[in-house]
Every structure is written in C-alpha cells, then in structure tokens.
Amino acid sequence: MAVTSQPQAPQVKPPVVSTTEPPQVIVEAQKILKDLATQLPGSVQGLERQMMIGDALTRTDETAKMKLLSLINHFLTRMFTINASDIDMGGYGSQGSIWYRVFGSKKPDLSLGNYSPDEMNILIQSTIGERQRTFLYENRNLDFSHMIMFENNEFRRFRADAYFDLDQLALNMRAINNTVRPFKTLELHANVTKMLSLAHTKEGLCLVTGITGSGKSSTLDSIIDANNHTVDGHIVIISSPIEYVHKSDKCIIRHREVGRDVLGFKEGAIQALRQDPDIIMVGELRDPETIITALEITDSGHKVFSTLHTASAVESIDRIIGEIPPVEQERVRNRLGETLRCVISQKLIPSLDGKRALAKEIMLGTPSVKAAIKNGNTGEIYQMITEGAESGMCTMEQDLKRLYMQKKVSLENAMNYCNNKRRMQQLLQIQPTE
C-alpha cells in the first residue's frame, strides 16, 4: 500500500505569541469569525461549503488571518496552564466547545465560549495553507505540525490531525514535549538497556508498541536521547510528523518528516541505507511494504527502532506476520525471528496522585523466543516472558502488580488495564468473579 504524501506548511518563522493574549485581540478574532461565517450562503453544504470557506480565507487580508491565528494559539497556550496533552475542537461531536485531555480525562472547557460549526470550520482552515486545504478536501484528512513561538524565544510544537465529522471539520492537536523523559525513569533492566544501546548491540529490530496516546513517542525519544549522549554515531529519524527535535551531541541526528522531507516511511528507510546510518528510526510499521523494508534494513546490519499499535508483545509479533501476504509469511517469520531484539509494549495508567504511571510488558529476543517465532508457536511466548524476570522480561500483569504493590495505581485500574484478567487475579490472589 502506497503512503500518500501529505503537503506541509512552508518552513517560516511563526509569529511571536504572548502567554496572555490581550482580550481585545481575542474579541477581534471572534468578530472576524462571525463576520466570515455570516457571509456563507445557507444553500451550500458539505464539501462545497468547506471549499467556499477556503476561498474566503484566501481573499482575507493578512491582518485578519493573524488575528485568527492568535485565537487558536490562545486555545493552545491554555494547554500548558492546565497540563493538557491534547486539544479537540470542531465537528459535530464537540458541540461547539473546546475540549482538553488532562491526565487521561477529556472534558470541554466551557470558559472558552461556544462556537458555531462554520466558525470552527473557518478557524481550523485558517491554521493550514492552500495546498494543505486541497489535500484535506480530497482525502478528508490531513496530518500536519503546528508551532507557536513565545516572547522569551521558547517555542512549542504540536502534532495535528484535521478530519471531517458529519460534513464539519474537526481538529485534534497534541502538544509535543520540549524535554525528553530521562532514560533512567523508564526503569529498565540492564539487559534491556543493552539491547537498546548502540554501544552494546549494533544491529537488530526494537519495537515500542501501545495504543494511541500510550507514550510510545516519548519512550522512543528517551532511547534516542540516551544513544545520542553515550555513543558516536549517525541516527536517521523518519516520522509523521517529527515531534521532539533532538540536538546532535555524540551522534549526528537527521530528522525527516513524511510529506515534508520524504514521501513515505518505506522510501525514507530505503534512502537511509545510502546515508551511512547506525540507527534508523521508522516512525510506524503501518503497511506490509514498510514492515518488509524495516526487516531488510535490519538484516543489512543496522539498528532499527519502530512502533506498532498493539497492546502486547505477542500481539505485536502476530500483527507483523498477519499484515504480510500468506505467500510471504514464512520468510517474514524467519527473518523476524532472526532480527527481533526487544519489544516494549506500554500503557499509561491513571495513578493515585491524579497523574499517570507507565506500565510495560517487555520481551527480549532470547533463543527460546526466536525459536517460537520461527516455528509459529507465538502462543508459548507469554509463558516465556512470565518466567524471564532474570533476563529482564516481564508481562503487563507482572508490571501492573508492581505498580499496585508500590501504591502507585489502584486495584481497580490494575485490573482494568491488564491484558489477561485471569492471570492478574492469580498474581494478586483475587478470587475470580462470576
């Protein structure tokens, strides 16, 4: 499956944003929204209406556009005041409110007012350029990045996704951390650290998996950062979009954003082989071609990091093999058995202090795990992980028990977030409920 390249906004310096925008700027932006919305005819609906909004924005003067940008940046800066990870707006589902996710819970912020569907459509389209609008109209979805610059020269970046919701435009933006989580806070066994470090292991495939919002990108950034500060080398990051921007230290680090710097994950991985890399980070194994390419570049003697949207180590193996056409599965199974070094499957669990705690399942490519993968006996791997504590492995249930015993998470959440409830009950010596 070919990866469609999404156009990105031109690399220009963003306007400086005040941490407290003057009230009159916000009021003026809201008035511009209302004025533009009232100019739209009631007889035009659906995609044609969105295209009409795009045309209206093209004719809007630069001063008005900057005021609209000030309004959306006002919503974004509030994220840092309330410790929000995500903001959602627009579409039928938002009911005109601005929604924030704070420590896992997503709620509307009624203090920011209520906006009509057309006002939200206009505001969302004002954040992107003309080429991006065209892509959005054609594909009904657009991934892009957004940046705001503050008065103290600090900047913050956001990963954004615009999409259609019952003919209206909706937008999610996720704040990208300006700092990397220290590697030691991942609390990994020494054997796991060696598998992730270029200083100890020069090749092999390492995966970080989990559902959307489970912190995969943050964990990968911690791993990249640890290598950057400890070993001399060259790291190529291929991502959609680029989130945290690493500053080269002992490693030279290249950032290649899909749609801006490279057409797709597969193309970026193949091109990286000609760029003399030591580590290649492929943002996501999202299709058969990218999976096969990742295995091939790992076979060539490189260290490869990537992610999957899976909840456990065993599911990750099954997903990779299941994505491949049956005629290729035997070859991929053998290659995966040879190259896979480590799988970290993680979840963010609501913690007792009102924040979130990281729970993880870790599988290492031990000889018995490799044999199980090659022989198609992945059902045996869970027990191998259960018994592999000395080598650094642990199941999600074992790690949830650790967090519960350390009084970091509640019993209810330990049970709710486990992959195997029966095993969790056994570990905690809880009588199963009928």
C-alpha positions in Angstrom: 0.0 0.0 0.0 1.5 3.3 -1.1 1.8 6.0 1.5 0.1 9.2 0.4 2.3 12.2 0.8 0.6 15.0 2.8 1.7 18.6 2.0 3.2 20.5 4.8 3.1 24.2 5.6 6.2 26.1 4.4 9.0 26.5 6.9 8.6 30.1 8.0 9.2 31.6 11.4 5.9 31.6 13.4 4.5 34.8 14.9 5.5 35.6 18.4 2.7 34.7 20.9 2.1 36.3 24.2 1.4 33.9 27.0 -1.6 36.1 27.8 -3.1 37.5 24.6 -4.7 40.9 25.1 -8.5 40.5 25.5 -9.2 42.8 22.5 -7.2 40.6 20.2 -9.3 37.6 21.1 -12.5 39.7 20.8 -11.4 40.9 17.4 -10.7 37.4 16.2 -14.1 36.2 17.4 -15.7 39.0 15.4 -13.8 38.1 12.3 -15.0 34.5 12.7 -18.6 35.7 13.0 -18.3 38.1 10.0 -16.9 35.4 7.8 -19.5 32.8 8.9 -22.4 35.2 8.1 -21.2 35.6 4.5 -21.7 31.9 3.8 -24.9 31.0 2.0 -27.2 28.6 3.7 -27.9 26.7 0.5 -24.4 25.3 0.1 -23.4 22.3 2.3 -20.9 19.5 2.6 -17.5 19.6 0.9 -18.6 22.5 -1.4 -19.2 24.6 1.8 -15.7 23.8 3.1 -14.2 24.8 -0.3 -16.1 28.0 -0.2 -14.6 28.7 3.3 -11.2 28.1 1.8 -11.8 30.6 -0.9 -13.0 33.2 1.6 -9.8 32.7 3.6 -7.7 33.1 0.5 -9.3 36.5 0.0 -9.0 37.5 3.6 -6.3 40.1 4.4 -3.1 39.2 6.3 -4.0 41.1 9.4 -7.3 39.2 9.9 -5.5 35.9 9.3 -3.0 36.7 12.0 -5.8 37.5 14.4 -7.5 34.2 13.7 -4.1 32.5 14.3 -3.9 34.4 17.7 -7.3 32.9 18.7 -6.2 29.3 18.0 -2.8 29.9 19.7 -4.8 31.3 22.7 -6.5 27.9 23.0 -3.2 26.1 22.6 -1.3 28.1 25.2 -4.0 27.2 27.8 -2.9 23.6 27.4 0.3 24.4 29.4 -1.7 26.1 32.2 -3.9 23.1 32.8 -1.4 20.4 31.9 -3.4 19.2 28.9 -1.8 16.7 26.5 -4.4 17.2 23.7 -7.0 19.7 22.5 -10.0 18.9 20.3 -12.3 21.3 18.5 -14.8 21.5 15.7 -17.0 18.8 14.2 -20.5 17.8 15.3 -19.0 15.9 18.3 -17.5 18.9 20.0 -20.9 20.7 20.2 -19.1 24.0 19.7 -16.8 23.6 22.8 -13.1 23.4 23.1 -12.1 20.1 24.7 -8.9 19.2 26.6 -7.4 15.9 27.7 -5.8 16.4 31.2 -4.1 13.3 32.8 -6.2 11.0 30.6 -9.6 12.6 31.0 -11.1 14.6 28.1 -13.6 17.3 29.0 -14.9 20.5 27.5 -13.7 23.9 28.8 -16.8 25.9 29.0 -14.9 29.1 30.0 -13.6 29.4 26.4 -17.1 30.0 24.9 -19.1 28.2 22.3 -18.6 28.4 18.5 -20.9 27.6 15.6 -19.9 24.9 13.1 -19.0 27.4 10.5 -16.8 29.4 12.9 -14.9 26.3 13.8 -14.6 25.3 10.1 -13.1 28.7 9.4 -10.8 28.6 12.4 -9.4 25.1 11.6 -8.9 26.0 7.9 -7.0 29.2 9.0 -4.3 27.0 10.5 -3.3 25.4 7.2 -2.1 26.6 3.8 -3.9 26.4 0.4 -2.1 23.2 -0.7 -3.0 21.6 2.6 -6.6 22.6 2.2 -6.7 20.9 -1.2 -5.3 17.7 0.2 -7.8 17.9 3.1 -10.8 18.3 0.6 -9.6 15.4 -1.5 -8.6 12.9 1.3 -11.0 14.1 4.1 -8.0 14.0 6.5 -4.7 15.9 6.9 -1.8 15.3 9.3 0.4 18.3 9.9 2.5 20.1 12.5 2.0 23.5 14.1 4.4 25.7 16.1 4.0 28.7 18.3 6.8 31.0 19.4 6.6 32.8 22.8 8.0 36.2 23.7 11.0 34.6 25.5 12.0 32.8 22.3 10.8 29.5 23.6 8.7 27.5 21.0 6.3 24.7 21.3 5.3 22.2 18.6 2.1 20.3 18.1 1.1 17.2 16.1 -2.2 17.9 14.4 -4.8 16.0 12.6 -7.7 17.7 10.8 -10.6 15.5 9.6 -14.3 15.5 8.7 -17.1 14.8 11.2 -20.6 14.8 9.6 -19.5 17.3 6.9 -17.9 19.6 9.5 -14.2 20.0 10.2 -12.7 18.6 13.4 -9.2 19.1 14.7 -7.0 17.3 17.3 -3.7 18.7 18.4 -1.2 17.0 20.7 1.4 19.0 22.5 4.9 17.7 21.8 7.2 17.8 24.9 10.1 20.3 24.8 12.1 18.0 27.0 12.9 14.3 26.8 12.0 12.0 29.6 15.2 10.8 31.3 16.0 7.3 30.2 16.6 6.0 33.7 13.0 6.9 34.6 11.9 4.0 32.3 13.3 1.7 35.0 14.5 -0.9 32.5 16.6 -4.0 33.4 20.3 -3.8 32.4 19.8 -6.5 29.7 17.0 -4.4 28.1 19.2 -1.3 28.2 22.0 -3.2 26.4 19.6 -4.2 23.7 18.5 -0.6 23.2 22.1 0.8 23.2 24.2 1.1 20.1 27.2 0.8 22.3 26.3 -2.8 23.2 24.2 -4.0 20.3 25.0 -2.7 16.8 22.0 -4.3 14.9 18.5 -5.7 15.4 14.9 -4.6 15.5 13.5 -3.0 18.6 9.8 -2.1 18.9 7.9 0.2 21.2 4.1 -0.6 21.0 0.9 0.5 22.5 -2.4 2.2 21.7 -2.6 5.8 20.6 -1.7 8.1 23.5 0.3 5.4 25.4 3.5 7.4 25.3 5.3 5.4 22.5 6.9 8.5 21.0 8.2 9.7 24.4 9.8 6.4 25.1 11.4 6.3 21.7 12.7 9.8 22.2 14.2 8.8 25.5 16.0 5.8 23.8 17.3 8.1 21.0 18.4 10.7 23.5 20.3 8.1 25.6 22.2 6.9 22.5 22.9 10.5 21.4 24.7 11.2 24.6 26.6 7.9 25.0 27.9 6.7 21.7 29.4 8.2 18.5 27.1 7.5 15.5 24.5 8.7 13.0 20.8 8.5 13.7 18.1 9.0 11.0 14.6 9.6 12.3 11.7 9.2 9.8 8.4 10.2 11.4 4.9 11.6 10.6 5.2 14.3 11.8 8.5 14.9 13.5 7.7 15.5 17.2 10.7 16.2 19.5 13.6 17.7 17.7 16.9 16.3 19.0 20.1 18.3 19.2 23.1 16.4 17.9 25.6 15.6 20.6 27.8 12.5 20.2 25.5 11.4 17.3 24.6 13.4 14.3 20.8 13.2 14.1 18.7 13.7 10.9 15.0 14.5 11.1 13.0 13.5 8.0 9.3 14.3 8.2 6.9 12.3 6.0 5.3 14.7 3.5 7.9 17.4 4.0 11.3 15.8 3.7 10.4 12.4 2.4 7.4 10.8 0.6 6.8 7.9 3.0 8.2 5.6 5.7 9.3 3.0 3.1 11.0 5.5 0.9 12.8 7.1 3.9 14.0 3.7 5.2 15.4 2.7 1.8 17.1 6.1 1.3 18.6 6.0 4.8 20.7 3.0 3.8 22.7 5.4 1.5 23.1 7.9 4.3 25.6 5.9 6.4 23.4 5.5 9.4 24.0 3.5 12.6 20.4 3.8 13.9 17.3 4.2 11.8 14.0 5.1 13.5 10.9 4.3 11.3 8.0 6.1 13.0 5.5 3.3 12.4 5.2 -0.1 10.7 1.9 0.7 9.2 1.8 -1.4 6.0 3.4 -4.6 4.5 5.9 -2.7 2.4 7.2 -0.8 5.4 7.4 -3.9 7.5 9.4 -5.8 4.9 11.7 -2.8 4.3 12.3 -2.5 8.0 13.3 -6.2 8.3 15.5 -5.9 5.2 17.5 -2.8 6.5 17.8 -4.6 9.9 19.2 -7.6 8.0 21.8 -5.3 6.5 23.3 -4.8 9.9 21.6 -1.7 11.2 19.8 -1.0 14.4 16.2 -0.2 13.7 13.6 1.3 16.1 9.9 1.5 15.3 6.3 1.4 16.7 3.1 -0.6 16.3 -0.4 0.0 17.6 -0.6 -3.2 19.7 -1.2 -3.9 23.4 1.2 -6.8 24.0 4.5 -8.3 22.8 2.8 -11.5 21.4 0.2 -9.4 19.6 3.0 -7.3 18.0 4.5 -10.4 16.5 1.2 -11.7 15.3 0.3 -8.3 13.8 3.6 -8.1 11.8 3.2 -11.6 10.4 -0.6 -11.1 9.8 0.0 -7.9 7.8 2.1 -9.9 5.3 0.5 -11.8 2.3 0.4 -15.5 3.1 2.9 -16.4 0.4 5.5 -14.2 2.2 4.7 -15.1 5.8 7.1 -18.0 6.3 10.0 -15.8 5.0 9.0 -12.9 7.2 8.5 -15.2 10.3 12.1 -16.5 9.9 13.5 -13.0 9.3 11.6 -11.6 12.3 12.9 -14.4 14.5 16.5 -13.6 13.5 16.3 -9.8 13.8 13.9 -9.0 16.7 15.8 -8.0 19.8 13.3 -6.3 22.0 9.6 -5.4 22.3 8.3 -2.9 24.9 4.5 -2.8 25.0 3.3 0.0 27.2 0.2 1.7 28.7 -0.3 4.9 30.7 -2.4 4.0 33.8 -4.3 6.6 35.9 -2.2 6.9 39.1 -3.3 7.5 42.7 -1.7 11.0 42.6 -4.1 12.1 39.8 -1.5 11.7 37.0 -0.5 8.7 35.1 2.0 5.8 35.6 3.8 3.9 32.9 3.1 0.1 32.8 5.1 -2.0 30.4 5.5 -5.5 29.0 9.0 -6.4 27.9 10.0 -9.3 25.6 13.6 -10.0 24.6 14.7 -12.0 21.6 16.1 -14.9 23.7 16.9 -18.2 21.8 13.6 -19.7 23.0 11.6 -16.7 21.9 13.3 -16.7 18.5 12.5 -20.4 18.0 8.9 -19.9 18.9 8.6 -17.1 16.4 10.2 -19.1 13.6 8.1 -22.2 14.4 4.8 -20.2 14.6 4.4 -21.0 18.2 3.8 -17.5 19.5 1.2 -18.8 22.0 4.1 -20.1 24.0 5.9 -16.7 24.3 3.7 -15.3 27.1 4.8 -18.0 29.5 8.5 -17.4 28.4 8.1 -13.7 29.3 6.4 -14.7 32.6 9.5 -16.8 33.5 12.1 -14.4 32.1 12.4 -11.9 35.0 16.2 -12.7 35.4 16.9 -11.7 31.9 14.8 -8.5 32.1 11.4 -9.7 30.8 8.0 -9.1 32.4 4.4 -9.3 31.4 2.0 -6.4 31.6 0.3 -8.2 34.5 3.6 -8.5 36.4 4.3 -4.8 36.0 0.8 -3.8 37.0 1.2 -5.8 40.1 4.5 -4.0 40.8 2.8 -0.6 40.4 -0.1 -1.7 42.7 2.2 -3.0 45.4 4.2 0.3 45.2 0.8 2.0 45.8 1.1 3.9 42.5 -2.1 2.6 41.0 -5.4 1.4 42.3 -6.5 -2.3 42.3 -9.4 -1.3 40.0 -7.1 0.2 37.4 -4.6 -2.6 37.7 -7.5 -5.0 36.7 -8.9 -2.7 34.1 -5.7 -2.2 32.2 -4.3 -5.7 32.2 -4.3 -7.9 29.1 -5.0 -11.1 30.9 -7.6 -10.7 33.7 -7.3 -14.4 34.9 -3.6 -14.1 35.2 -3.9 -10.8 37.0 -6.3 -12.3 39.5 -3.8 -15.1 40.1 -1.0 -12.7 40.7 -3.0 -10.7 43.2 -4.6 -13.7 44.7 -8.1 -12.4 44.0 -11.0 -14.8 43.7 -12.4 -14.6 40.1 -15.8 -13.1 39.8 -18.6 -15.0 38.1 
